[in-house]
Structures are given as C-alpha cells and as structure tokens.
Amino acid sequence: MHFVDAKGILTGHHGHYGMNIYRGCTHGCIYCDSRSRCYQFTHPFEDIEVKQNAPELLEKALKGKRQRCMIGTGGMSDPYMHCEEELHLTRKCLEVILKYGFGAAIQTKSDRILQDIDLLDEINRRAKCVVQMTLTTYDDDLCRILEPNVCNTKRRIQVLEEMQKRGIPTVVWLTPILPWINDTEENVASILQECIRVGVRGIIDFGMGLTLRDGDREYYYAALDRHFPGLKERYIRRYGNAYELPSPNAEQLTRLLQTTCSDHGILAGPEECFRFLAELPEKYAQVSMFDIPG
C-alpha cells in the first residue's frame, strides 16, 4: 500500500456524486473489471493507492454545497478492503457525510462494513443510507475460488440481515454471472430466495453475463486455467475477444430474476435501482446552513 495526496475526491454532477478513497483492491476476485488497462493503473493492482487526504477533501467539497444529495462509494474499489481496518478512511468520510447532512450509497463485498453500522444507521435516520452488496455465488466452495480474499456469500447475507434490522435499505448486485461457472438456475434462485428473505429493496444485474477487457481478460483466463482446466478454450471458441459475454442461459435467468422481483415488489434492473440510489428524500434535501452541526 502507498499513500498519495489527491487533488479532488468527488466525481459526478449536481444531484449525485461518487468517490473512491482507495485505488486497487486486495479481494482478488478473478473477474474484476477494475484491473482493465483502460483505467491506467501505474502501480500493481494489489498495491493499494490510499488517498490519505480523502476526509479533508470531502469536508471541503461538502461544506460548500447548498443542495444535499447522495454520495456513492465502492464502484471502482471496495471501501472495506483489508487496509480499512487500520486506516478507517471510509469511516472518517462517513462522519463527514453525516456532519453535513448528506446521504450515502455504499457498495461492498465485505462484512467489515458492520464496524460502521452505527454511523450508517445515523446517516439513514437523518438523510438516507443504502448498502449495496455483491452476491454472485451461493455455493461457498465456489465462492472461495471466484472471490478468494473476502467473506463468503452466506456472511454477506448476514450483513444484509443486520442492515434490515436497522431499517437501512439494501440493494444486491447479482453480477457478474460467469458462463459455465455460476450461471445455473439453482445458483441464481438460491440467491434470489435469500434476497426475498432479508427484504432487499432492489437487485441490479447487467444481462446475466460477464464483461472482459484487456488486462482483466488475461487475469481471468489465467484463473480459469488454474481452477477450471479447459474452460478458457471454450470461452475463446464461443466469445473470441468480445467485451460482452452473455451466459448461454441468460434468457431464462433474466426471466427468473424479473418474475421473482415483480412477485415480491423488489426493484429490478439497473435504471430503477440507480434511481432509488440517487434519490434523497425532499425533506432532507433542503437543509438550511443553520441546521448543520459545527
């Protein structure tokens, strides 16, 4: 891990902002898109770049905004990687979000988020907080191969349950679905049943498949050679160098997802879910400067 002073922390536009406190990741997921060359990493992916001045930058940015909105994190790098245990930068940023009355939308695969549940609860009470968990693989043994350095799906479901107990809304990312690996009806149905049980608000999927770009593809194929001999050749025959690799079962899996969501009142599909993630209730959106704690 190495430390940098970043020039800015927020990206996005009026009404919805995102931030990445870290660059790179130590979770080791075999399919990670963030490894792609297009993101121009100049350091090894596991050598985490830490934006050590993130909380100060965030404070400076939020102080000047009159209109409250949602602040998202976790799109590119998980905010609850191993280094967060000692650095607590995500926690410090959440404290800033709470102080200025903004909302938070956090995406992670890690149960380390539970160490901040007190803060998330408070943000949700004062504004809005949405916790997003990625669930790809119900089978624990398979999960350990695909996502080796982070807690398994059963544990992530427990995290969703804990959020539910506090009334913190949750969204599940059911992606990626890897052809001939986790693209079975049994796998997807098992995850969906748990989503119903723990009362998730929405489920995001991008067409039941996987995307591969230069950099990411090589890493993924090397993992296939290690864990699923012969499967790489099958991929190359079927998909060549394509960016989008839909599962051969994509149609039936998508139907299963849509039916389940509509039967249980769960938001389905990226657009509906992103709309929910971006909305901050009106009564919180207009806070006078005198309401902000010093």
C-alpha positions in Angstrom: 0.0 0.0 0.0 1.2 3.5 -0.7 -0.1 6.9 0.2 -0.9 9.9 -2.0 -2.4 13.4 -1.6 -5.3 13.5 -4.1 -6.3 16.8 -5.8 -10.0 16.1 -5.5 -12.3 13.3 -4.2 -15.8 13.8 -5.7 -16.7 12.9 -9.2 -20.1 13.2 -10.9 -22.6 16.0 -11.3 -25.1 18.1 -9.3 -27.5 15.7 -7.6 -25.3 12.6 -7.3 -21.6 12.3 -6.5 -19.2 9.4 -6.3 -15.8 8.9 -4.6 -13.1 6.4 -4.5 -11.0 6.6 -1.3 -8.7 3.7 -2.5 -7.4 2.6 -5.9 -6.8 -1.1 -6.5 -8.1 -4.0 -4.4 -6.9 -6.9 -2.2 -10.1 -9.1 -2.5 -8.6 -11.0 -5.5 -11.9 -11.6 -7.4 -11.0 -13.4 -10.6 -13.3 -11.4 -12.8 -12.5 -7.9 -11.6 -13.2 -5.2 -14.3 -11.2 -2.6 -12.4 -8.0 -4.4 -13.5 -8.7 -3.4 -17.1 -5.9 -1.5 -18.8 -8.3 1.3 -19.7 -8.2 2.5 -16.0 -4.5 3.2 -16.4 -3.1 1.8 -13.2 0.5 2.8 -12.9 1.1 0.5 -9.9 0.4 -3.2 -9.2 -3.3 -3.6 -8.6 -2.8 -5.2 -5.1 -0.5 -2.3 -4.0 -3.4 -0.1 -2.8 -3.2 3.6 -3.5 -4.6 5.4 -0.5 -5.9 8.9 -0.8 -4.8 9.8 2.6 -6.4 13.3 2.5 -9.8 12.0 1.4 -11.8 13.1 4.5 -10.3 16.6 4.3 -11.1 16.9 0.6 -14.6 15.6 1.2 -15.2 18.1 4.0 -14.1 21.0 1.8 -16.3 19.8 -1.0 -19.5 19.2 1.1 -19.1 22.4 3.1 -19.7 24.5 0.0 -22.8 22.6 -1.3 -26.2 24.1 -0.5 -28.1 21.2 -2.0 -27.9 17.9 -0.1 -27.6 14.8 -2.2 -26.4 11.1 -2.1 -22.7 10.4 -2.1 -21.8 7.0 -3.5 -18.6 4.9 -3.0 -17.4 1.4 -3.9 -17.9 1.5 -7.7 -14.3 1.0 -8.6 -12.6 0.0 -5.4 -14.2 -1.7 -2.4 -14.2 0.8 0.5 -13.9 -2.0 3.1 -10.7 -3.8 1.9 -8.2 -5.1 4.4 -6.4 -1.8 4.8 -9.6 0.0 6.0 -9.3 -2.0 9.3 -6.3 0.1 10.3 -6.8 3.3 8.3 -10.5 3.9 8.9 -10.7 6.4 6.0 -14.1 5.2 4.9 -15.4 5.7 8.4 -13.9 9.2 8.5 -15.6 10.1 5.2 -18.9 8.7 6.5 -18.5 11.0 9.6 -18.1 14.0 7.2 -21.2 12.9 5.2 -23.2 12.7 8.5 -21.9 16.1 9.7 -23.2 17.9 6.6 -26.5 16.0 6.3 -25.8 14.2 3.0 -26.9 10.7 2.1 -24.6 7.7 1.4 -24.8 4.8 -1.0 -22.0 2.2 -0.3 -21.1 -0.8 -2.4 -19.0 -3.6 -0.9 -18.5 -7.4 -0.6 -17.0 -7.2 2.9 -18.5 -7.7 6.3 -16.1 -5.0 7.6 -19.0 -2.6 6.8 -20.6 -3.9 10.1 -17.9 -2.0 12.0 -19.6 1.3 10.8 -23.2 0.2 11.2 -23.7 2.8 13.9 -22.8 5.6 11.5 -24.8 4.1 8.6 -27.8 3.9 10.9 -27.4 7.6 11.9 -27.0 8.7 8.3 -30.1 6.8 7.3 -32.1 8.4 10.1 -31.0 11.9 9.3 -30.9 11.6 5.5 -30.7 8.2 3.7 -28.2 5.4 3.5 -28.3 2.4 1.1 -25.9 -0.5 1.5 -25.2 -2.5 -1.7 -23.8 -6.0 -1.5 -22.5 -8.0 -4.4 -23.7 -11.6 -4.4 -22.6 -13.9 -7.2 -22.3 -17.4 -5.9 -24.3 -19.2 -3.4 -22.0 -22.2 -3.1 -19.3 -21.4 -0.5 -16.6 -23.6 -2.1 -17.1 -21.9 -5.5 -17.3 -18.5 -3.9 -13.8 -19.1 -2.4 -12.4 -19.7 -5.9 -14.1 -16.7 -7.5 -13.8 -14.2 -4.7 -10.9 -15.6 -2.6 -9.9 -12.9 -0.1 -13.3 -11.6 1.1 -16.1 -13.1 3.2 -18.4 -15.6 1.5 -21.9 -15.1 0.3 -23.6 -16.5 3.5 -21.7 -13.9 5.6 -22.7 -11.1 3.2 -26.3 -12.2 3.5 -25.9 -11.9 7.3 -24.7 -8.3 6.7 -27.9 -7.6 4.7 -29.9 -9.0 7.6 -28.2 -6.7 10.1 -28.9 -3.7 7.8 -32.6 -4.9 7.6 -32.9 -5.0 11.4 -31.8 -1.3 11.5 -34.2 -0.3 8.7 -31.2 0.5 6.4 -32.3 -0.2 2.8 -30.2 -2.7 0.8 -29.6 -3.4 -2.9 -27.9 -6.5 -4.3 -25.6 -6.6 -7.3 -26.2 -10.0 -8.9 -23.3 -9.7 -11.2 -21.2 -11.0 -12.9 -22.7 -14.3 -13.9 -19.9 -16.3 -15.4 -20.7 -18.6 -18.3 -20.5 -22.4 -17.3 -19.5 -21.5 -13.7 -22.2 -19.8 -11.6 -24.8 -19.3 -14.4 -27.2 -22.1 -13.2 -30.8 -21.7 -12.3 -30.1 -23.3 -8.9 -27.4 -20.7 -8.0 -29.5 -17.6 -9.1 -32.7 -19.0 -7.5 -30.8 -19.6 -4.2 -29.5 -16.0 -4.1 -32.9 -14.6 -5.0 -34.6 -16.6 -2.2 -32.2 -15.0 0.3 -32.9 -11.6 -1.2 -36.6 -12.1 -0.6 -36.0 -13.4 2.9 -33.8 -10.4 4.0 -36.1 -7.9 2.3 -33.7 -6.3 -0.2 -35.1 -3.2 -1.9 -33.6 -3.8 -5.4 -31.5 -6.2 -7.5 -29.1 -5.0 -10.1 -28.0 -7.2 -13.0 -26.5 -6.4 -16.4 -27.9 -9.1 -18.6 -26.6 -12.3 -16.8 -23.1 -12.4 -18.1 -19.6 -11.0 -17.8 -17.6 -8.3 -19.4 -13.9 -8.7 -20.2 -11.4 -6.0 -21.4 -7.7 -6.1 -22.0 -5.9 -6.6 -18.6 -9.0 -8.1 -17.0 -9.3 -10.8 -19.6 -5.7 -12.1 -19.1 -6.2 -12.3 -15.3 -9.5 -14.1 -15.6 -8.2 -16.6 -18.2 -5.2 -17.4 -16.0 -7.6 -18.1 -13.1 -9.7 -20.4 -15.4 -6.6 -22.3 -16.3 -5.8 -22.8 -12.6 -9.3 -23.8 -11.4 -11.3 -24.9 -14.4 -8.9 -26.6 -16.9 -10.2 -26.5 -20.5 -12.8 -23.8 -19.9 -10.6 -20.9 -21.3 -10.6 -22.7 -24.7 -14.4 -23.0 -24.5 -14.7 -19.3 -23.9 -12.4 -18.4 -26.7 -14.3 -20.6 -29.1 -17.6 -19.1 -28.1 -16.8 -15.5 -27.5 -13.5 -14.7 -29.2 -12.3 -11.3 -27.9 -15.7 -9.9 -27.2 -16.3 -7.3 -24.5 -19.7 -8.7 -23.5 -20.0 -12.4 -22.7 -23.6 -13.3 -22.1 -24.3 -16.6 -20.4 -25.9 -19.3 -22.7 -28.6 -19.4 -20.0 -29.1 -15.6 -19.9 -32.6 -15.6 -21.2 -34.1 -18.0 -18.6 -32.0 -16.5 -15.8 -33.2 -13.0 -16.6 -36.8 -14.2 -16.7 -36.3 -15.8 -13.3 -35.0 -12.6 -11.9 -37.7 -10.4 -13.4 -40.5 -12.8 -12.3 -39.1 -13.0 -8.7 -38.7 -9.3 -8.4 -42.2 -8.5 -9.7 -43.8 -11.1 -7.5 -42.1 -9.7 -4.4 -42.1 -6.0 -5.0 -38.3 -5.8 -5.5 -36.9 -3.1 -7.8 -35.4 -4.9 -10.8 -32.8 -3.7 -13.3 -30.1 -1.0 -13.2 -32.3 2.0 -14.1 -34.9 1.6 -11.3 -32.2 0.7 -8.8 -30.0 3.6 -9.7 -32.9 6.0 -9.5 -33.6 4.7 -6.0 -29.9 5.1 -5.1 -29.8 8.6 -6.3 -33.0 9.9 -4.6 -32.6 11.8 -1.4 -36.0 12.4 0.3 -37.2 16.0 -0.2 -37.4 16.9 3.5 -33.7 16.3 3.8 -32.5 17.8 0.5 -33.1 21.4 1.6 -31.2 21.9 4.9 -30.5 25.5 5.9 -26.9 26.2 6.8 -28.0 26.8 10.4 -29.1 23.2 10.8 -25.6 21.9 10.2 -23.8 20.8 13.4 -20.5 22.6 13.8 
